[in-house]
Amino acid sequence: MVKRLFEKLYLLLIFAFLYAPIVVLMAFSFNESKSRSVWTGFSLKWYEKVFQNSEIMSALYYTLLLAIFSAVIATIIGTISAIGIHSLGKWGKKLTLDINYLPVLNPDIVTGVSLMILFIFVKMRLGFLTLLLSHIVFNIPYVIISVLPKLRQLDKNIYEAALDLGATPGYAIRRVILPQIMPGVITGLLLAFTLSLDDFVISFFTTGSGVTNLSIAIYSMTRRGVSPEINAISTLMFVVVLVLLVVVNGRMSDEKTASDNH
């Protein structure tokens, strides 16, 4: 009994340490004054002002544009790649998956600097295109990881059965395989969107002048002094990411339950 109480207390302290700063930030986003230490009253004026800030709105536009395009493109490429990896032999699959895990385990700063050097080497002007390509690159492995479990749940003979019934390979993938793995595809899409939405390190090294996402814009604003507008936009980003992560985790839990039942 004492041990369980101690474990719960320890877990509570850990979560308090992790989330107390975020709670304080969210609370002061509703503060009437600019003070970061004195509460003067409840107000929504900073949420009104943040939508009147052209710099933040421009960054929000590029953030959403990048997140949507990179998530969709990475999901298409990642789904096709996952199907190809699933059809490989034992050693080919193991080697390819090990390579796929490298970008996931690799520090973001290494990935960001490497991509920046690559773009400069091939003489690509840093801007929206390089930023989009970078987001696609680091999103693809997560999509593959999300789709592969659904492919493992499939009956191994379902594809061959579709071919025996007269379906072409492309038709069999579109009409037979894809509907079966759609939950994993949607999970990968949501995860890619979430990762792109709040990325900072890779974006910082691969963007150019005139193109800034929210994370870079907030970083630039903090160097000039923290405004309550930053608290407001940070709160909105936290809520959006939290909702998407809850959806992703919920779908992954459902997939795991279905896999265990299967």
CYANA upper distance limits for C-alpha pairs under 8 A (distance plus 0.5 A):
  1 MET  CA      5 LEU  CA      6.76
  2 VAL  CA      6 PHE  CA      6.62
  3 LYS  CA      7 GLU  CA      6.69
  4 ARG  CA      8 LYS  CA      6.74
  5 LEU  CA      9 LEU  CA      6.65
  6 PHE  CA     10 TYR  CA      6.54
  7 GLU  CA     11 LEU  CA      6.66
  8 LYS  CA     12 LEU  CA      6.58
  9 LEU  CA     13 LEU  CA      6.71
 10 TYR  CA     14 ILE  CA      6.81
 11 LEU  CA     15 PHE  CA      6.81
 12 LEU  CA     16 ALA  CA      6.55
 13 LEU  CA     17 PHE  CA      6.56
 14 ILE  CA     18 LEU  CA      6.77
 15 PHE  CA     19 TYR  CA      6.43
 15 PHE  CA     20 ALA  CA      8.45
 16 ALA  CA     20 ALA  CA      5.81
 17 PHE  CA     21 PRO  CA      8.28
 19 TYR  CA     23 VAL  CA      6.71
 20 ALA  CA     24 VAL  CA      6.70
 21 PRO  CA     25 LEU  CA      6.68
 22 ILE  CA     26 MET  CA      6.62
 23 VAL  CA     27 ALA  CA      6.58
 24 VAL  CA     28 PHE  CA      6.70
 25 LEU  CA     29 SER  CA      6.76
 25 LEU  CA    231 ASN  CA      6.27
 25 LEU  CA    235 THR  CA      7.89
 26 MET  CA     30 PHE  CA      7.76
 26 MET  CA    231 ASN  CA      6.96
 26 MET  CA    232 ALA  CA      7.71
 26 MET  CA    234 SER  CA      8.45
 26 MET  CA    235 THR  CA      6.01
 27 ALA  CA     31 ASN  CA      7.59
 28 PHE  CA     36 ARG  CA      7.26
 28 PHE  CA     39 TRP  CA      8.00
 28 PHE  CA    228 PRO  CA      7.83
 28 PHE  CA    231 ASN  CA      7.52
 29 SER  CA     44 LEU  CA      8.50
 29 SER  CA     46 TRP  CA      7.31
 29 SER  CA     47 TYR  CA      8.36
 29 SER  CA    228 PRO  CA      6.23
 29 SER  CA    229 GLU  CA      7.81
 29 SER  CA    231 ASN  CA      5.37
 29 SER  CA    232 ALA  CA      5.47
 29 SER  CA    235 THR  CA      7.99
 30 PHE  CA     41 GLY  CA      8.46
 30 PHE  CA     42 PHE  CA      5.98
 30 PHE  CA     43 SER  CA      5.59
 30 PHE  CA     44 LEU  CA      6.22
 30 PHE  CA     45 LYS  CA      8.35
 30 PHE  CA     46 TRP  CA      7.71
 30 PHE  CA    232 ALA  CA      8.26
 31 ASN  CA     35 SER  CA      8.33
 31 ASN  CA     39 TRP  CA      6.55
 31 ASN  CA     40 THR  CA      6.87
 31 ASN  CA     41 GLY  CA      6.21
 31 ASN  CA     42 PHE  CA      5.78
 31 ASN  CA     43 SER  CA      6.25
 31 ASN  CA     44 LEU  CA      8.45
 32 GLU  CA     39 TRP  CA      8.01
 32 GLU  CA     40 THR  CA      6.20
 32 GLU  CA     41 GLY  CA      5.60
 32 GLU  CA     42 PHE  CA      6.12
 32 GLU  CA     43 SER  CA      5.51
 32 GLU  CA     44 LEU  CA      8.35
 32 GLU  CA     45 LYS  CA      8.03
 33 SER  CA     39 TRP  CA      8.12
 33 SER  CA     40 THR  CA      6.75
 33 SER  CA     41 GLY  CA      8.24
 34 LYS  CA    227 SER  CA      7.42
 34 LYS  CA    228 PRO  CA      6.51
 35 SER  CA     39 TRP  CA      7.88
 44 LEU  CA     48 GLU  CA      7.09
 45 LYS  CA     49 LYS  CA      6.60
 46 TRP  CA     50 VAL  CA      6.49
 46 TRP  CA    228 PRO  CA      6.70
 46 TRP  CA    229 GLU  CA      5.78
 46 TRP  CA    232 ALA  CA      6.78
 47 TYR  CA     51 PHE  CA      7.31
 47 TYR  CA    229 GLU  CA      7.36
 47 TYR  CA    232 ALA  CA      6.13
 47 TYR  CA    233 ILE  CA      8.03
 48 GLU  CA     52 GLN  CA      7.30
 49 LYS  CA     53 ASN  CA      6.82
 49 LYS  CA    229 GLU  CA      7.40
 50 VAL  CA     56 ILE  CA      7.47
 50 VAL  CA     57 MET  CA      8.39
 50 VAL  CA    229 GLU  CA      5.86
 50 VAL  CA    230 ILE  CA      8.42
 50 VAL  CA    232 ALA  CA      7.62
 50 VAL  CA    233 ILE  CA      7.38
 51 PHE  CA     56 ILE  CA      8.03
 51 PHE  CA     57 MET  CA      6.96
 52 GLN  CA     57 MET  CA      8.13
 53 ASN  CA     57 MET  CA      6.69
 54 SER  CA     58 SER  CA      6.47
 55 GLU  CA     59 ALA  CA      6.79
 55 GLU  CA    217 ALA  CA      8.15
 56 ILE  CA     60 LEU  CA      6.51
 56 ILE  CA    214 LEU  CA      7.38
 56 ILE  CA    217 ALA  CA      7.36
 57 MET  CA     61 TYR  CA      6.62
 58 SER  CA     62 TYR  CA      6.95
 58 SER  CA    212 THR  CA      8.27
 59 ALA  CA     63 THR  CA      6.51
 59 ALA  CA    211 VAL  CA      8.13
 59 ALA  CA    212 THR  CA      5.82
 59 ALA  CA    213 ASN  CA      4.97
 59 ALA  CA    214 LEU  CA      5.40
 59 ALA  CA    217 ALA  CA      6.99
 60 LEU  CA     64 LEU  CA      6.65
 60 LEU  CA    213 ASN  CA      6.85
 60 LEU  CA    214 LEU  CA      6.13
 61 TYR  CA     65 LEU  CA      6.59
 61 TYR  CA    213 ASN  CA      8.37
 62 TYR  CA     66 LEU  CA      6.39
 62 TYR  CA    211 VAL  CA      7.66
 62 TYR  CA    212 THR  CA      7.23
 62 TYR  CA    213 ASN  CA      6.06
 62 TYR  CA    214 LEU  CA      8.47
 63 THR  CA     67 ALA  CA      6.53
 63 THR  CA    196 SER  CA      8.42
 63 THR  CA    197 LEU  CA      6.66
 63 THR  CA    212 THR  CA      8.29
 63 THR  CA    213 ASN  CA      5.24
 63 THR  CA    214 LEU  CA      6.58
 64 LEU  CA     68 ILE  CA      6.52
 64 LEU  CA    197 LEU  CA      7.48
 65 LEU  CA     69 PHE  CA      6.61
 66 LEU  CA     70 SER  CA      6.19
 66 LEU  CA    131 LEU  CA      8.35
 66 LEU  CA    132 LEU  CA      6.47
 66 LEU  CA    135 HIS  CA      8.13
 66 LEU  CA    196 SER  CA      7.63
 66 LEU  CA    197 LEU  CA      8.31
 67 ALA  CA     71 ALA  CA      6.29
 67 ALA  CA    135 HIS  CA      8.47
 67 ALA  CA    192 ALA  CA      8.15
 67 ALA  CA    193 PHE  CA      5.56
 67 ALA  CA    194 THR  CA      8.03
 67 ALA  CA    196 SER  CA      5.52
 67 ALA  CA    197 LEU  CA      5.97
 68 ILE  CA     72 VAL  CA      6.66
 68 ILE  CA    193 PHE  CA      6.86
 69 PHE  CA     73 ILE  CA      6.60
 69 PHE  CA    132 LEU  CA      8.15
 70 SER  CA     74 ALA  CA      6.25
 70 SER  CA    132 LEU  CA      6.61
 70 SER  CA    133 LEU  CA      8.07
 70 SER  CA    135 HIS  CA      6.36
 70 SER  CA    136 ILE  CA      5.39
 70 SER  CA    139 ASN  CA      8.08
 70 SER  CA    192 ALA  CA      8.10
 70 SER  CA    193 PHE  CA      7.97
 70 SER  CA    196 SER  CA      7.90
 71 ALA  CA     75 THR  CA      6.40
 71 ALA  CA    136 ILE  CA      7.48
 71 ALA  CA    139 ASN  CA      7.58
 71 ALA  CA    189 LEU  CA      6.11
 71 ALA  CA    190 LEU  CA      8.08
 71 ALA  CA    192 ALA  CA      5.48
 71 ALA  CA    193 PHE  CA      5.54
 71 ALA  CA    196 SER  CA      7.98
 72 VAL  CA     76 ILE  CA      6.83
 72 VAL  CA    189 LEU  CA      7.12
 73 ILE  CA     77 ILE  CA      6.76
 73 ILE  CA    136 ILE  CA      7.32
 74 ALA  CA     78 GLY  CA      6.14
 74 ALA  CA    136 ILE  CA      5.67
 74 ALA  CA    137 VAL  CA      7.92
 74 ALA  CA    139 ASN  CA      6.43
 74 ALA  CA    140 ILE  CA      5.43
 74 ALA  CA    143 VAL  CA      7.58
 74 ALA  CA    189 LEU  CA      8.38
 74 ALA  CA    192 ALA  CA      7.94
 75 THR  CA     79 THR  CA      6.30
 75 THR  CA    140 ILE  CA      7.27
 75 THR  CA    143 VAL  CA      6.36
 75 THR  CA    185 VAL  CA      7.37
 75 THR  CA    188 GLY  CA      6.98
 75 THR  CA    189 LEU  CA      6.12
 75 THR  CA    192 ALA  CA      8.15
 76 ILE  CA     80 ILE  CA      6.83
 77 ILE  CA     81 SER  CA      6.57
 77 ILE  CA    140 ILE  CA      7.44
 78 GLY  CA     82 ALA  CA      6.46
 78 GLY  CA    140 ILE  CA      5.57
 78 GLY  CA    141 PRO  CA      7.41
 78 GLY  CA    143 VAL  CA      5.77
 78 GLY  CA    144 ILE  CA      5.52
 79 THR  CA     83 ILE  CA      6.81
 79 THR  CA    143 VAL  CA      7.34
 79 THR  CA    144 ILE  CA      6.73
 79 THR  CA    147 VAL  CA      6.92
 79 THR  CA    185 VAL  CA      7.27
 80 ILE  CA     84 GLY  CA      6.83
 81 SER  CA     85 ILE  CA      6.55
 81 SER  CA    144 ILE  CA      7.40
 82 ALA  CA     86 HIS  CA      6.51
 82 ALA  CA    144 ILE  CA      5.66
 82 ALA  CA    145 ILE  CA      8.44
 82 ALA  CA    147 VAL  CA      6.92
 82 ALA  CA    148 LEU  CA      6.31
 83 ILE  CA     87 SER  CA      6.99
 83 ILE  CA    148 LEU  CA      8.10
 83 ILE  CA    151 LEU  CA      7.85
 84 GLY  CA     88 LEU  CA      7.20
 85 ILE  CA     92 GLY  CA      8.46
 85 ILE  CA     93 LYS  CA      6.21
 85 ILE  CA     96 THR  CA      7.57
 85 ILE  CA     97 LEU  CA      8.31
 86 HIS  CA     93 LYS  CA      7.39
 86 HIS  CA    148 LEU  CA      7.58
 86 HIS  CA    151 LEU  CA      7.55
 86 HIS  CA    152 ARG  CA      8.24
 87 SER  CA     93 LYS  CA      8.49
 88 LEU  CA     92 GLY  CA      6.21
 88 LEU  CA     93 LYS  CA      5.81
 89 GLY  CA     93 LYS  CA      6.31
 90 LYS  CA     94 LYS  CA      6.72
 91 TRP  CA     95 LEU  CA      6.59
 92 GLY  CA     96 THR  CA      6.58
 93 LYS  CA     97 LEU  CA      6.53
 94 LYS  CA     98 ASP  CA      6.65
 95 LEU  CA     99 ILE  CA      6.84
 96 THR  CA    100 ASN  CA      6.61
 97 LEU  CA    101 TYR  CA      6.68
 98 ASP  CA    102 LEU  CA      7.18
 99 ILE  CA    103 PRO  CA      8.43
100 ASN  CA    104 VAL  CA      8.04
100 ASN  CA    141 PRO  CA      6.17
101 TYR  CA    105 LEU  CA      6.76
101 TYR  CA    141 PRO  CA      7.37
102 LEU  CA    106 ASN  CA      6.21
103 PRO  CA    107 PRO  CA      8.47
103 PRO  CA    111 THR  CA      7.92
103 PRO  CA    138 PHE  CA      7.11
103 PRO  CA    141 PRO  CA      7.61
104 VAL  CA    138 PHE  CA      8.09
104 VAL  CA    141 PRO  CA      7.35
104 VAL  CA    142 TYR  CA      7.98
106 ASN  CA    110 VAL  CA      7.40
106 ASN  CA    111 THR  CA      7.43
107 PRO  CA    111 THR  CA      7.11
108 ASP  CA    112 GLY  CA      6.47
108 ASP  CA    201 VAL  CA      6.67
108 ASP  CA    202 ILE  CA      6.61
109 ILE  CA    113 VAL  CA      6.57
109 ILE  CA    201 VAL  CA      6.44
109 ILE  CA    202 ILE  CA      6.96
110 VAL  CA    114 SER  CA      6.49
111 THR  CA    115 LEU  CA      6.61
111 THR  CA    202 ILE  CA      7.22
112 GLY  CA    116 MET  CA      6.67
112 GLY  CA    134 SER  CA      8.42
112 GLY  CA    201 VAL  CA      7.05
112 GLY  CA    202 ILE  CA      4.63
112 GLY  CA    203 SER  CA      7.73
112 GLY  CA    204 PHE  CA      8.21
112 GLY  CA    205 PHE  CA      5.98
112 GLY  CA    206 THR  CA      7.14
113 VAL  CA    117 ILE  CA      6.68
113 VAL  CA    202 ILE  CA      8.08
113 VAL  CA    205 PHE  CA      6.62
113 VAL  CA    206 THR  CA      8.40
114 SER  CA    118 LEU  CA      6.68
115 LEU  CA    119 PHE  CA      6.65
115 LEU  CA    134 SER  CA      7.46
115 LEU  CA    205 PHE  CA      8.47
115 LEU  CA    206 THR  CA      7.38
116 MET  CA    120 ILE  CA      6.72
116 MET  CA    205 PHE  CA      6.45
116 MET  CA    206 THR  CA      5.75
117 ILE  CA    121 PHE  CA      6.47
118 LEU  CA    122 VAL  CA      6.78
119 PHE  CA    123 LYS  CA      6.55
119 PHE  CA    124 MET  CA      5.58
119 PHE  CA    125 ARG  CA      7.88
119 PHE  CA    126 LEU  CA      7.80
119 PHE  CA    130 THR  CA      7.71
120 ILE  CA    124 MET  CA      6.32
120 ILE  CA    125 ARG  CA      7.84
120 ILE  CA    126 LEU  CA      8.39
124 MET  CA    130 THR  CA      8.03
125 ARG  CA    130 THR  CA      8.07
125 ARG  CA    208 GLY  CA      8.14
126 LEU  CA    130 THR  CA      6.16
126 LEU  CA    131 LEU  CA      8.03
126 LEU  CA    206 THR  CA      6.68
126 LEU  CA    207 THR  CA      5.89
126 LEU  CA    208 GLY  CA      5.07
126 LEU  CA    209 SER  CA      8.33
127 GLY  CA    131 LEU  CA      6.68
127 GLY  CA    206 THR  CA      7.80
127 GLY  CA    207 THR  CA      5.36
127 GLY  CA    208 GLY  CA      4.71
127 GLY  CA    209 SER  CA      7.25
127 GLY  CA    210 GLY  CA      8.04
127 GLY  CA    211 VAL  CA      6.57
128 PHE  CA    132 LEU  CA      6.53
128 PHE  CA    207 THR  CA      7.13
128 PHE  CA    208 GLY  CA      7.88
128 PHE  CA    211 VAL  CA      6.62
129 LEU  CA    133 LEU  CA      6.65
130 THR  CA    134 SER  CA      6.58
130 THR  CA    206 THR  CA      6.59
130 THR  CA    207 THR  CA      7.15
131 LEU  CA    135 HIS  CA      6.80
131 LEU  CA    203 SER  CA      6.67
131 LEU  CA    206 THR  CA      5.97
131 LEU  CA    207 THR  CA      5.85
132 LEU  CA    136 ILE  CA      6.74
133 LEU  CA    137 VAL  CA      6.66
134 SER  CA    138 PHE  CA      6.96
134 SER  CA    202 ILE  CA      7.73
134 SER  CA    203 SER  CA      8.07
134 SER  CA    206 THR  CA      7.63
135 HIS  CA    139 ASN  CA      6.56
135 HIS  CA    196 SER  CA      6.65
135 HIS  CA    202 ILE  CA      8.43
135 HIS  CA    203 SER  CA      8.32
136 ILE  CA    140 ILE  CA      6.67
137 VAL  CA    141 PRO  CA      8.38
138 PHE  CA    142 TYR  CA      8.26
139 ASN  CA    143 VAL  CA      7.05
139 ASN  CA    192 ALA  CA      5.75
139 ASN  CA    195 LEU  CA      7.79
139 ASN  CA    196 SER  CA      8.04
140 ILE  CA    144 ILE  CA      6.84
140 ILE  CA    192 ALA  CA      8.27
141 PRO  CA    145 ILE  CA      6.72
142 TYR  CA    146 SER  CA      6.72
142 TYR  CA    188 GLY  CA      7.01
142 TYR  CA    191 LEU  CA      7.81
142 TYR  CA    192 ALA  CA      7.43
143 VAL  CA    147 VAL  CA      6.68
143 VAL  CA    185 VAL  CA      7.68
143 VAL  CA    187 THR  CA      8.36
143 VAL  CA    188 GLY  CA      4.79
143 VAL  CA    189 LEU  CA      7.34
143 VAL  CA    191 LEU  CA      8.03
143 VAL  CA    192 ALA  CA      7.39
144 ILE  CA    148 LEU  CA      6.53
144 ILE  CA    188 GLY  CA      8.00
145 ILE  CA    149 PRO  CA      7.91
145 ILE  CA    188 GLY  CA      8.36
146 SER  CA    150 LYS  CA      8.36
146 SER  CA    184 GLY  CA      5.87
146 SER  CA    185 VAL  CA      7.40
146 SER  CA    187 THR  CA      6.90
146 SER  CA    188 GLY  CA      5.69
147 VAL  CA    151 LEU  CA      7.14
147 VAL  CA    181 ILE  CA      7.29
147 VAL  CA    184 GLY  CA      5.04
147 VAL  CA    185 VAL  CA      6.09
147 VAL  CA    187 THR  CA      8.46
147 VAL  CA    188 GLY  CA      7.29
148 LEU  CA    152 ARG  CA      6.81
148 LEU  CA    184 GLY  CA      8.23
149 PRO  CA    153 GLN  CA      7.04
149 PRO  CA    184 GLY  CA      8.01
150 LYS  CA    154 LEU  CA      7.29
150 LYS  CA    180 GLN  CA      8.07
150 LYS  CA    181 ILE  CA      5.71
150 LYS  CA    183 PRO  CA      8.25
150 LYS  CA    184 GLY  CA      6.47
150 LYS  CA    255 GLU  CA      8.19
151 LEU  CA    181 ILE  CA      6.82
153 GLN  CA    259 SER  CA      7.03
153 GLN  CA    262 HIS  CA      8.11
154 LEU  CA    158 ILE  CA      7.97
154 LEU  CA    180 GLN  CA      8.02
157 ASN  CA    161 ALA  CA      6.47
158 ILE  CA    162 ALA  CA      6.80
158 ILE  CA    176 VAL  CA      8.33
159 TYR  CA    163 LEU  CA      6.96
159 TYR  CA    172 ALA  CA      7.07
159 TYR  CA    173 ILE  CA      8.18
159 TYR  CA    176 VAL  CA      7.81
159 TYR  CA    177 ILE  CA      7.65
160 GLU  CA    164 ASP  CA      6.64
161 ALA  CA    165 LEU  CA      6.80
162 ALA  CA    166 GLY  CA      7.22
162 ALA  CA    167 ALA  CA      6.08
162 ALA  CA    172 ALA  CA      6.46
162 ALA  CA    176 VAL  CA      7.95
163 LEU  CA    167 ALA  CA      5.26
163 LEU  CA    168 THR  CA      6.70
163 LEU  CA    169 PRO  CA      7.31
163 LEU  CA    172 ALA  CA      7.41
167 ALA  CA    171 TYR  CA      6.43
167 ALA  CA    172 ALA  CA      6.21
168 THR  CA    172 ALA  CA      6.51
169 PRO  CA    173 ILE  CA      6.77
170 GLY  CA    174 ARG  CA      6.74
171 TYR  CA    175 ARG  CA      6.30
171 TYR  CA    176 VAL  CA      8.22
172 ALA  CA    176 VAL  CA      5.62
172 ALA  CA    177 ILE  CA      7.03
173 ILE  CA    177 ILE  CA      5.20
173 ILE  CA    178 LEU  CA      6.31
174 ARG  CA    178 LEU  CA      5.79
174 ARG  CA    179 PRO  CA      7.94
175 ARG  CA    179 PRO  CA      7.01
176 VAL  CA    180 GLN  CA      7.26
177 ILE  CA    181 ILE  CA      6.98
178 LEU  CA    182 MET  CA      6.36
181 ILE  CA    185 VAL  CA      6.92
182 MET  CA    186 ILE  CA      6.61
183 PRO  CA    187 THR  CA      6.67
183 PRO  CA    251 ARG  CA      7.86
183 PRO  CA    255 GLU  CA      8.17
184 GLY  CA    188 GLY  CA      6.62
184 GLY  CA    252 MET  CA      8.42
184 GLY  CA    255 GLU  CA      8.36
185 VAL  CA    189 LEU  CA      6.66
186 ILE  CA    190 LEU  CA      6.69
187 THR  CA    191 LEU  CA      6.59
187 THR  CA    248 VAL  CA      6.12
187 THR  CA    251 ARG  CA      7.07
187 THR  CA    252 MET  CA      7.68
188 GLY  CA    192 ALA  CA      6.48
189 LEU  CA    193 PHE  CA      6.64
190 LEU  CA    194 THR  CA      6.65
190 LEU  CA    244 LEU  CA      7.26
190 LEU  CA    248 VAL  CA      6.97
191 LEU  CA    195 LEU  CA      6.65
191 LEU  CA    244 LEU  CA      8.26
191 LEU  CA    245 LEU  CA      7.94
191 LEU  CA    248 VAL  CA      7.05
192 ALA  CA    196 SER  CA      6.60
193 PHE  CA    197 LEU  CA      6.50
194 THR  CA    198 ASP  CA      7.22
194 THR  CA    241 VAL  CA      6.60
194 THR  CA    244 LEU  CA      7.18
194 THR  CA    245 LEU  CA      7.93
195 LEU  CA    199 ASP  CA      6.57
197 LEU  CA    241 VAL  CA      8.39
198 ASP  CA    214 LEU  CA      8.25
198 ASP  CA    215 SER  CA      6.84
198 ASP  CA    237 MET  CA      8.40
198 ASP  CA    241 VAL  CA      8.46
199 ASP  CA    203 SER  CA      6.96
199 ASP  CA    215 SER  CA      7.33
200 PHE  CA    204 PHE  CA      6.34
200 PHE  CA    215 SER  CA      5.94
200 PHE  CA    216 ILE  CA      6.74
201 VAL  CA    205 PHE  CA      7.23
202 ILE  CA    206 THR  CA      6.82
203 SER  CA    207 THR  CA      6.28
203 SER  CA    213 ASN  CA      8.30
203 SER  CA    216 ILE  CA      8.16
204 PHE  CA    216 ILE  CA      7.04
207 THR  CA    211 VAL  CA      6.94
207 THR  CA    212 THR  CA      7.59
208 GLY  CA    212 THR  CA      8.32
212 THR  CA    216 ILE  CA      6.62
212 THR  CA    217 ALA  CA      6.77
213 ASN  CA    217 ALA  CA      6.68
214 LEU  CA    218 ILE  CA      6.49
215 SER  CA    219 TYR  CA      6.70
216 ILE  CA    220 SER  CA      6.67
217 ALA  CA    221 MET  CA      6.71
218 ILE  CA    222 THR  CA      6.70
218 ILE  CA    230 ILE  CA      7.00
219 TYR  CA    223 ARG  CA      7.28
220 SER  CA    224 ARG  CA      7.61
221 MET  CA    225 GLY  CA      7.03
221 MET  CA    226 VAL  CA      7.23
221 MET  CA    227 SER  CA      8.31
221 MET  CA    230 ILE  CA      8.27
222 THR  CA    226 VAL  CA      5.35
222 THR  CA    227 SER  CA      8.13
226 VAL  CA    230 ILE  CA      7.25
227 SER  CA    231 ASN  CA      7.63
228 PRO  CA    232 ALA  CA      6.84
229 GLU  CA    233 ILE  CA      6.76
230 ILE  CA    234 SER  CA      6.34
231 ASN  CA    235 THR  CA      6.54
232 ALA  CA    236 LEU  CA      6.87
233 ILE  CA    237 MET  CA      6.67
234 SER  CA    238 PHE  CA      6.55
235 THR  CA    239 VAL  CA      6.70
236 LEU  CA    240 VAL  CA      6.72
237 MET  CA    241 VAL  CA      6.58
238 PHE  CA    242 LEU  CA      6.41
239 VAL  CA    243 VAL  CA      6.63
240 VAL  CA    244 LEU  CA      6.78
241 VAL  CA    245 LEU  CA      6.52
242 LEU  CA    246 VAL  CA      6.62
243 VAL  CA    247 VAL  CA      6.80
244 LEU  CA    248 VAL  CA      6.63
245 LEU  CA    249 ASN  CA      6.43
246 VAL  CA    250 GLY  CA      6.41
247 VAL  CA    251 ARG  CA      6.69
248 VAL  CA    252 MET  CA      6.67
249 ASN  CA    253 SER  CA      6.54
250 GLY  CA    254 ASP  CA      6.72
251 ARG  CA    255 GLU  CA      6.65
252 MET  CA    256 LYS  CA      6.64
253 SER  CA    257 THR  CA      6.66
254 ASP  CA    258 ALA  CA      6.63
255 GLU  CA    259 SER  CA      6.53
256 LYS  CA    260 ASP  CA      6.63
257 THR  CA    261 ASN  CA      6.65
258 ALA  CA    262 HIS  CA      6.49
